[in-house]
Amino acid sequence: MASTGYRVIVDFDRLDRSLVDGFKNIATSVFGDVMGRMMVMNYAIKPINQPGVHMAGSALTVRTHASDNLLVHKAMDIARPGDIIVVDASGDTEHAIIGEIMSFYAKTKRIGGFVIDGAIRDRIGIAKLGLPVFAKGTTPRGPYKEGPGEVNTTISCGNVPVSPGDIIVGDDDGVVVIPMDEAHVILEKALELTSKEEETMRSIGQGKWDRSWVDEILRKKGIELETNNNMTL
């Protein structure tokens, strides 16, 4: 009988692929802004790929012992194309959770990528595969395959809660988590902010960016703008 520490939930609800695809090519910084700077994973979880990486997909979650990857192997076996395998390895970097062979297997299954609150190995080999992988560090020391662990329960990764089916977005800046039940609203807000930022960039290029808001905020905070009357030219 399944119990805490030894659970594998084979399937879970996923958002429609057309909605998930809408999160592609939108910067993580935009999602962070529209979520109040929340749901952003710790900066230590970084991409190991070449610059320009971007991934978006449904979270398939794994909680594992910091030195073990047995349940990560099981997660790969049950993952669907596009899923992002998110691993809570307690932030430990003494043992690698995945390496090049596992990453190659994941790519052949069209898994969308990995986010690991822990370490990986074979960094160069993984980078050459082009599979998006985000991790806290690297080490040559491999893992055991004994358990315990859980698949598709709510975990913590990079100090952010992640549930199966949440949307994971990662790019050169890091990783954000979009709660599944708020995905529609957050995507709509992200598209609006993206459009607004594009308009701001156009205004800057045309020399028309209104900067009056800076002094307005300073005045509201009671900060006086002083002029040095003793200046000479």
Contacts in CASP RR format, 6 or more apart in sequence:
PFRMAT RR
TARGET T0000
AUTHOR 0000-0000-0000
METHOD contacts of the structure
MODEL  1
MASTGYRVIVDFDRLDRSLVDGFKNIATSVFGDVMGRMMVMNYAIKPINQ
PGVHMAGSALTVRTHASDNLLVHKAMDIARPGDIIVVDASGDTEHAIIGE
IMSFYAKTKRIGGFVIDGAIRDRIGIAKLGLPVFAKGTTPRGPYKEGPGE
VNTTISCGNVPVSPGDIIVGDDDGVVVIPMDEAHVILEKALELTSKEEET
MRSIGQGKWDRSWVDEILRKKGIELETNNNMTL
2 8 0 8 1.000
4 150 0 8 1.000
5 63 0 8 1.000
5 148 0 8 1.000
5 149 0 8 1.000
5 150 0 8 1.000
6 147 0 8 1.000
6 148 0 8 1.000
6 149 0 8 1.000
6 150 0 8 1.000
7 149 0 8 1.000
7 150 0 8 1.000
7 151 0 8 1.000
7 153 0 8 1.000
8 71 0 8 1.000
8 74 0 8 1.000
8 78 0 8 1.000
8 150 0 8 1.000
8 151 0 8 1.000
8 152 0 8 1.000
9 151 0 8 1.000
9 152 0 8 1.000
9 153 0 8 1.000
9 164 0 8 1.000
10 78 0 8 1.000
10 151 0 8 1.000
10 152 0 8 1.000
11 78 0 8 1.000
11 152 0 8 1.000
12 60 0 8 1.000
12 152 0 8 1.000
12 164 0 8 1.000
12 165 0 8 1.000
13 164 0 8 1.000
13 165 0 8 1.000
13 180 0 8 1.000
14 20 0 8 1.000
14 58 0 8 1.000
14 80 0 8 1.000
14 83 0 8 1.000
14 165 0 8 1.000
15 58 0 8 1.000
15 165 0 8 1.000
15 167 0 8 1.000
15 180 0 8 1.000
15 183 0 8 1.000
19 183 0 8 1.000
19 184 0 8 1.000
19 187 0 8 1.000
20 56 0 8 1.000
20 57 0 8 1.000
20 58 0 8 1.000
20 167 0 8 1.000
21 56 0 8 1.000
22 56 0 8 1.000
22 187 0 8 1.000
23 31 0 8 1.000
23 56 0 8 1.000
23 57 0 8 1.000
23 167 0 8 1.000
23 169 0 8 1.000
23 178 0 8 1.000
23 183 0 8 1.000
23 187 0 8 1.000
23 190 0 8 1.000
24 54 0 8 1.000
24 56 0 8 1.000
25 54 0 8 1.000
26 169 0 8 1.000
26 187 0 8 1.000
26 190 0 8 1.000
26 191 0 8 1.000
26 194 0 8 1.000
27 171 0 8 1.000
27 173 0 8 1.000
27 194 0 8 1.000
28 40 0 8 1.000
28 169 0 8 1.000
28 170 0 8 1.000
28 171 0 8 1.000
28 173 0 8 1.000
28 174 0 8 1.000
28 175 0 8 1.000
28 176 0 8 1.000
29 173 0 8 1.000
30 190 0 8 1.000
30 193 0 8 1.000
30 194 0 8 1.000
30 197 0 8 1.000
31 39 0 8 1.000
31 169 0 8 1.000
31 176 0 8 1.000
31 178 0 8 1.000
31 186 0 8 1.000
31 190 0 8 1.000
32 38 0 8 1.000
32 39 0 8 1.000
32 40 0 8 1.000
32 176 0 8 1.000
33 193 0 8 1.000
34 186 0 8 1.000
34 189 0 8 1.000
34 190 0 8 1.000
34 193 0 8 1.000
35 176 0 8 1.000
35 178 0 8 1.000
35 186 0 8 1.000
39 160 0 8 1.000
39 176 0 8 1.000
39 177 0 8 1.000
39 178 0 8 1.000
39 179 0 8 1.000
40 160 0 8 1.000
40 174 0 8 1.000
40 175 0 8 1.000
40 176 0 8 1.000
41 115 0 8 1.000
41 117 0 8 1.000
41 157 0 8 1.000
41 158 0 8 1.000
41 159 0 8 1.000
41 160 0 8 1.000
41 174 0 8 1.000
41 175 0 8 1.000
41 176 0 8 1.000
41 177 0 8 1.000
42 117 0 8 1.000
42 158 0 8 1.000
42 159 0 8 1.000
42 160 0 8 1.000
43 174 0 8 1.000
44 136 0 8 1.000
44 137 0 8 1.000
44 158 0 8 1.000
45 115 0 8 1.000
45 116 0 8 1.000
45 117 0 8 1.000
45 134 0 8 1.000
45 135 0 8 1.000
45 136 0 8 1.000
45 157 0 8 1.000
45 158 0 8 1.000
45 174 0 8 1.000
45 175 0 8 1.000
46 134 0 8 1.000
46 135 0 8 1.000
46 136 0 8 1.000
46 137 0 8 1.000
46 174 0 8 1.000
47 53 0 8 1.000
47 132 0 8 1.000
47 133 0 8 1.000
47 134 0 8 1.000
47 170 0 8 1.000
47 171 0 8 1.000
47 172 0 8 1.000
47 174 0 8 1.000
48 120 0 8 1.000
48 123 0 8 1.000
48 126 0 8 1.000
48 127 0 8 1.000
48 133 0 8 1.000
48 134 0 8 1.000
48 135 0 8 1.000
48 138 0 8 1.000
49 126 0 8 1.000
49 127 0 8 1.000
49 130 0 8 1.000
49 131 0 8 1.000
49 132 0 8 1.000
49 133 0 8 1.000
50 127 0 8 1.000
51 172 0 8 1.000
52 171 0 8 1.000
52 172 0 8 1.000
53 132 0 8 1.000
53 170 0 8 1.000
53 171 0 8 1.000
53 172 0 8 1.000
54 132 0 8 1.000
54 169 0 8 1.000
54 170 0 8 1.000
54 171 0 8 1.000
55 84 0 8 1.000
55 112 0 8 1.000
55 113 0 8 1.000
55 132 0 8 1.000
55 168 0 8 1.000
55 169 0 8 1.000
55 170 0 8 1.000
55 171 0 8 1.000
56 84 0 8 1.000
56 167 0 8 1.000
56 168 0 8 1.000
56 169 0 8 1.000
56 170 0 8 1.000
57 82 0 8 1.000
57 83 0 8 1.000
57 84 0 8 1.000
57 112 0 8 1.000
57 167 0 8 1.000
57 168 0 8 1.000
57 169 0 8 1.000
58 82 0 8 1.000
58 83 0 8 1.000
58 84 0 8 1.000
58 164 0 8 1.000
58 165 0 8 1.000
58 166 0 8 1.000
58 167 0 8 1.000
58 168 0 8 1.000
59 83 0 8 1.000
59 84 0 8 1.000
59 86 0 8 1.000
59 162 0 8 1.000
59 163 0 8 1.000
59 164 0 8 1.000
59 165 0 8 1.000
59 166 0 8 1.000
59 167 0 8 1.000
59 168 0 8 1.000
59 177 0 8 1.000
60 75 0 8 1.000
60 78 0 8 1.000
60 79 0 8 1.000
60 83 0 8 1.000
60 84 0 8 1.000
60 85 0 8 1.000
60 86 0 8 1.000
60 151 0 8 1.000
60 152 0 8 1.000
60 164 0 8 1.000
60 165 0 8 1.000
61 86 0 8 1.000
61 87 0 8 1.000
61 88 0 8 1.000
61 151 0 8 1.000
61 152 0 8 1.000
61 153 0 8 1.000
61 154 0 8 1.000
61 155 0 8 1.000
61 157 0 8 1.000
61 162 0 8 1.000
61 163 0 8 1.000
61 164 0 8 1.000
62 71 0 8 1.000
62 72 0 8 1.000
62 75 0 8 1.000
62 85 0 8 1.000
62 86 0 8 1.000
62 87 0 8 1.000
62 88 0 8 1.000
62 149 0 8 1.000
62 150 0 8 1.000
62 151 0 8 1.000
62 155 0 8 1.000
63 71 0 8 1.000
63 87 0 8 1.000
63 88 0 8 1.000
63 149 0 8 1.000
63 150 0 8 1.000
63 153 0 8 1.000
63 155 0 8 1.000
64 70 0 8 1.000
64 71 0 8 1.000
64 72 0 8 1.000
64 87 0 8 1.000
64 88 0 8 1.000
64 89 0 8 1.000
64 97 0 8 1.000
64 147 0 8 1.000
64 148 0 8 1.000
64 149 0 8 1.000
64 150 0 8 1.000
65 89 0 8 1.000
65 144 0 8 1.000
65 147 0 8 1.000
65 148 0 8 1.000
65 149 0 8 1.000
66 89 0 8 1.000
66 90 0 8 1.000
66 91 0 8 1.000
66 92 0 8 1.000
66 94 0 8 1.000
66 95 0 8 1.000
66 118 0 8 1.000
67 92 0 8 1.000
67 94 0 8 1.000
67 95 0 8 1.000
67 143 0 8 1.000
67 144 0 8 1.000
68 95 0 8 1.000
68 143 0 8 1.000
68 144 0 8 1.000
68 145 0 8 1.000
68 146 0 8 1.000
68 147 0 8 1.000
68 148 0 8 1.000
68 149 0 8 1.000
69 97 0 8 1.000
69 98 0 8 1.000
69 102 0 8 1.000
69 143 0 8 1.000
69 144 0 8 1.000
69 145 0 8 1.000
70 144 0 8 1.000
70 145 0 8 1.000
70 146 0 8 1.000
70 147 0 8 1.000
70 149 0 8 1.000
71 147 0 8 1.000
71 148 0 8 1.000
71 149 0 8 1.000
71 150 0 8 1.000
71 151 0 8 1.000
72 85 0 8 1.000
72 87 0 8 1.000
72 97 0 8 1.000
72 98 0 8 1.000
72 102 0 8 1.000
73 102 0 8 1.000
73 145 0 8 1.000
74 151 0 8 1.000
75 85 0 8 1.000
75 87 0 8 1.000
75 151 0 8 1.000
76 85 0 8 1.000
76 102 0 8 1.000
76 105 0 8 1.000
76 106 0 8 1.000
76 109 0 8 1.000
76 111 0 8 1.000
78 151 0 8 1.000
79 85 0 8 1.000
79 106 0 8 1.000
79 109 0 8 1.000
79 111 0 8 1.000
81 109 0 8 1.000
81 110 0 8 1.000
81 111 0 8 1.000
81 112 0 8 1.000
82 110 0 8 1.000
82 111 0 8 1.000
82 112 0 8 1.000
82 113 0 8 1.000
83 111 0 8 1.000
83 112 0 8 1.000
84 111 0 8 1.000
84 112 0 8 1.000
84 113 0 8 1.000
84 114 0 8 1.000
84 115 0 8 1.000
84 168 0 8 1.000
85 106 0 8 1.000
85 111 0 8 1.000
85 113 0 8 1.000
85 114 0 8 1.000
85 115 0 8 1.000
86 114 0 8 1.000
86 115 0 8 1.000
86 116 0 8 1.000
86 155 0 8 1.000
86 157 0 8 1.000
86 162 0 8 1.000
86 168 0 8 1.000
87 97 0 8 1.000
87 114 0 8 1.000
87 115 0 8 1.000
87 116 0 8 1.000
87 117 0 8 1.000
87 118 0 8 1.000
87 157 0 8 1.000
88 117 0 8 1.000
88 155 0 8 1.000
88 156 0 8 1.000
88 157 0 8 1.000
88 162 0 8 1.000
89 97 0 8 1.000
89 116 0 8 1.000
89 117 0 8 1.000
89 118 0 8 1.000
89 119 0 8 1.000
90 117 0 8 1.000
90 118 0 8 1.000
91 117 0 8 1.000
91 118 0 8 1.000
91 136 0 8 1.000
91 158 0 8 1.000
92 118 0 8 1.000
92 119 0 8 1.000
93 118 0 8 1.000
93 119 0 8 1.000
93 136 0 8 1.000
93 137 0 8 1.000
93 138 0 8 1.000
93 139 0 8 1.000
94 119 0 8 1.000
94 139 0 8 1.000
94 141 0 8 1.000
95 119 0 8 1.000
95 139 0 8 1.000
95 141 0 8 1.000
95 142 0 8 1.000
95 143 0 8 1.000
95 144 0 8 1.000
96 119 0 8 1.000
96 120 0 8 1.000
96 121 0 8 1.000
96 122 0 8 1.000
96 138 0 8 1.000
96 139 0 8 1.000
96 140 0 8 1.000
96 141 0 8 1.000
96 142 0 8 1.000
96 143 0 8 1.000
97 116 0 8 1.000
97 118 0 8 1.000
97 119 0 8 1.000
97 120 0 8 1.000
97 135 0 8 1.000
97 143 0 8 1.000
98 106 0 8 1.000
98 114 0 8 1.000
98 116 0 8 1.000
98 120 0 8 1.000
98 121 0 8 1.000
98 126 0 8 1.000
98 133 0 8 1.000
99 120 0 8 1.000
99 121 0 8 1.000
99 122 0 8 1.000
99 126 0 8 1.000
100 121 0 8 1.000
100 122 0 8 1.000
100 125 0 8 1.000
100 126 0 8 1.000
100 129 0 8 1.000
101 122 0 8 1.000
103 114 0 8 1.000
103 122 0 8 1.000
103 125 0 8 1.000
103 126 0 8 1.000
103 129 0 8 1.000
103 131 0 8 1.000
103 133 0 8 1.000
104 129 0 8 1.000
106 112 0 8 1.000
106 113 0 8 1.000
106 114 0 8 1.000
106 131 0 8 1.000
107 129 0 8 1.000
107 130 0 8 1.000
107 131 0 8 1.000
111 131 0 8 1.000
112 131 0 8 1.000
112 132 0 8 1.000
113 131 0 8 1.000
113 132 0 8 1.000
113 133 0 8 1.000
114 120 0 8 1.000
114 131 0 8 1.000
114 132 0 8 1.000
114 133 0 8 1.000
114 134 0 8 1.000
114 135 0 8 1.000
115 134 0 8 1.000
115 135 0 8 1.000
115 157 0 8 1.000
115 168 0 8 1.000
115 170 0 8 1.000
115 175 0 8 1.000
116 133 0 8 1.000
116 134 0 8 1.000
116 135 0 8 1.000
116 136 0 8 1.000
116 157 0 8 1.000
117 136 0 8 1.000
117 156 0 8 1.000
117 157 0 8 1.000
117 158 0 8 1.000
118 135 0 8 1.000
118 136 0 8 1.000
118 137 0 8 1.000
119 135 0 8 1.000
119 136 0 8 1.000
119 137 0 8 1.000
119 138 0 8 1.000
119 139 0 8 1.000
120 126 0 8 1.000
120 133 0 8 1.000
120 135 0 8 1.000
120 137 0 8 1.000
120 138 0 8 1.000
121 138 0 8 1.000
121 139 0 8 1.000
121 140 0 8 1.000
121 141 0 8 1.000
121 142 0 8 1.000
123 138 0 8 1.000
126 133 0 8 1.000
132 170 0 8 1.000
134 170 0 8 1.000
134 174 0 8 1.000
134 175 0 8 1.000
152 164 0 8 1.000
153 164 0 8 1.000
154 161 0 8 1.000
154 162 0 8 1.000
154 163 0 8 1.000
154 164 0 8 1.000
155 161 0 8 1.000
155 162 0 8 1.000
156 162 0 8 1.000
157 177 0 8 1.000
158 175 0 8 1.000
160 177 0 8 1.000
161 177 0 8 1.000
162 168 0 8 1.000
162 177 0 8 1.000
163 179 0 8 1.000
163 180 0 8 1.000
165 180 0 8 1.000
166 177 0 8 1.000
166 178 0 8 1.000
166 179 0 8 1.000
166 180 0 8 1.000
167 177 0 8 1.000
167 178 0 8 1.000
167 180 0 8 1.000
167 183 0 8 1.000
168 175 0 8 1.000
168 176 0 8 1.000
168 177 0 8 1.000
168 178 0 8 1.000
169 175 0 8 1.000
169 176 0 8 1.000
169 178 0 8 1.000
170 176 0 8 1.000
178 186 0 8 1.000
178 187 0 8 1.000
179 186 0 8 1.000
200 209 0 8 1.000
203 209 0 8 1.000
203 210 0 8 1.000
215 225 0 8 1.000
218 225 0 8 1.000
END
